[in-house]
Amino acid sequence: MNMHRPPIRQEELERLVFHMPVVAESASTGWAKSFALSIVRQSRRRGWRPSPKQLHIMRDLVSDLFAYGADHGEDLSVIE
């Protein structure tokens, strides 16, 4: 077991990666868009896991994605 990687449940990782295209689409900076698209590409590699820094940024970007709608009174619709 690699002790340098933070523990992350597969479900959380899948959820974070799932939201990366929306993060890229709504990114306010080129860096955030590039990061999100890079994560999508990397996630396709067999056995890929985010670095601790990537994981932290992914969590922040997804959190910001949902906080933005709440802060602006927008309704987020669930896609089934």
Secondary structure, 3 states (H helix, E strand, C coil): CCCCCCCCCHHHHHHHHHHHHHHHHHCCCHHHHHHHHHHHHHHCCCCCCCCHHHHHHHHHHHHHHHHHHHHCCCCCCCCC
